[in-house]
Amino acid sequence: MTDLFDVIHAQRAHRAFADRPVADADLARILDAAVYAPSAENKQPWEFVVVRDPAGRAAIGALIERAWNSAGKAFSHTRLSPALLTDVDAGATGGIAAAPVHIVVGADTERGLRQTVAESIFPAVQNLMLAAGAIGLGTALTTIAVGYADELRAIVGFPETVRPMAVIPVGYPARPLGPPAREPFAHHTHRDRYGDRWA
Ligand SMILES: Cc1cc2nc3c(=O)[nH]c(=O)nc-3n(C[C@H](O)[C@H](O)[C@H](O)COP(=O)(O)O)c2cc1C
């Protein structure tokens, strides 16, 4: 799939992965796409740790599971639809851990513009995920583990100056997911002033 609009319209959060390895060349392609993103002052404050090591992935998976079971699940219980809650729960309790690759994304708070370092990371994350989708890989943007920043730093070796921002599991999807459920853009778009709806 190479049409950009097709890729965008197919992007989903994948939390279950096939037992199939991902080639380094494919990881290089999606990381290359990531770094073509914009960033404030073009400081490119992103740092990526590509975790293939089973011990590292198990530690990240355990951290996600702990974060989910200690607070995330109770918080999300009444907020998420039953289907999404089931999917997130399955992801947090083994689905994400089973991905053959985890990409931990950090923000270098010394290199980046302090006020916008967080905002400068997520365009790169989205580029990476769209590029992954374009070559048949599944990803999910997850942030639950970044609440345990020190533990996540210790697992991947980030120094204190690099703030963990996201954990992205990468792998071939265990199964195809349907199209994303999204409201039409016109529901959230206004002409000239808020309230004068697009259509
Ligand atoms: C900022 C942010 C944080 C997220 N954190 C998590 C997370 O910790 N765990 C998880 O399973 N999904 C996480 N997600 C994924 C969302 O649940 C997902 O994008 C949303 O439900 C839409 O899913 P879909 O693209 O499959 O329709 C996160 C998404 C965003 C944008």
The ligand as a Tripos MOL2 file, in Angstrom:
@<TRIPOS>MOLECULE
LIG
   31    33     1     0     0
SMALL
NO_CHARGES

@<TRIPOS>ATOM
      1 C1         -1.2770   10.0740   23.1510 C.3       1 LIG1
      2 C2         -1.7490    8.6510   22.9700 C.ar      1 LIG1
      3 C3         -1.4780    7.7170   23.9440 C.ar      1 LIG1
      4 C4         -1.8970    6.3910   23.7870 C.ar      1 LIG1
      5 N1         -1.5480    5.4810   24.7470 N.ar      1 LIG1
      6 C5         -1.9360    4.1960   24.6000 C.ar      1 LIG1
      7 C6         -1.5430    3.2330   25.5570 C.ar      1 LIG1
      8 O1         -0.8450    3.5250   26.5230 O.2       1 LIG1
      9 N2         -1.9340    1.9570   25.3670 N.ar      1 LIG1
     10 C7         -2.6830    1.5770   24.2780 C.ar      1 LIG1
     11 O2         -3.0040    0.4000   24.1580 O.2       1 LIG1
     12 N3         -3.0490    2.4760   23.3500 N.ar      1 LIG1
     13 C8         -2.6970    3.7680   23.4820 C.ar      1 LIG1
     14 N4         -3.0340    4.6950   22.5200 N.ar      1 LIG1
     15 C9         -3.7610    4.2470   21.3160 C.3       1 LIG1
     16 C10        -5.2140    4.6950   21.2970 C.3       1 LIG1
     17 O3         -5.9730    3.9220   22.1830 O.3       1 LIG1
     18 C11        -5.7100    4.5570   19.8470 C.3       1 LIG1
     19 O4         -4.9670    5.4250   19.0380 O.3       1 LIG1
     20 C12        -7.1720    4.9080   19.6960 C.3       1 LIG1
     21 O5         -7.9800    4.0890   20.5180 O.3       1 LIG1
     22 C13        -7.6150    4.7520   18.2420 C.3       1 LIG1
     23 O6         -7.3990    3.4170   17.8750 O.3       1 LIG1
     24 P1         -7.5460    2.9690   16.3490 P.3       1 LIG1
     25 O7         -6.5570    3.7920   15.5770 O.co2     1 LIG1
     26 O8         -7.2300    1.5080   16.3220 O.co2     1 LIG1
     27 O9         -8.9440    3.2730   15.9370 O.co2     1 LIG1
     28 C14        -2.6250    6.0070   22.6300 C.ar      1 LIG1
     29 C15        -2.8800    6.9530   21.6430 C.ar      1 LIG1
     30 C16        -2.4330    8.2620   21.7980 C.ar      1 LIG1
     31 C17        -2.6880    9.2530   20.6820 C.3       1 LIG1
@<TRIPOS>BOND
     1     1     2 1
     2     2     3 ar
     3     2    30 ar
     4     3     4 ar
     5     4     5 ar
     6     4    28 ar
     7     5     6 ar
     8     6     7 ar
     9     6    13 1
    10     7     8 2
    11     7     9 ar
    12     9    10 ar
    13    10    11 2
    14    10    12 ar
    15    12    13 ar
    16    13    14 ar
    17    14    15 1
    18    14    28 ar
    19    15    16 1
    20    16    17 1
    21    16    18 1
    22    18    19 1
    23    18    20 1
    24    20    21 1
    25    20    22 1
    26    22    23 1
    27    23    24 1
    28    24    25 2
    29    24    26 1
    30    24    27 1
    31    28    29 ar
    32    29    30 ar
    33    30    31 1
@<TRIPOS>SUBSTRUCTURE
     1 LIG1         1 GROUP 0 **** ****
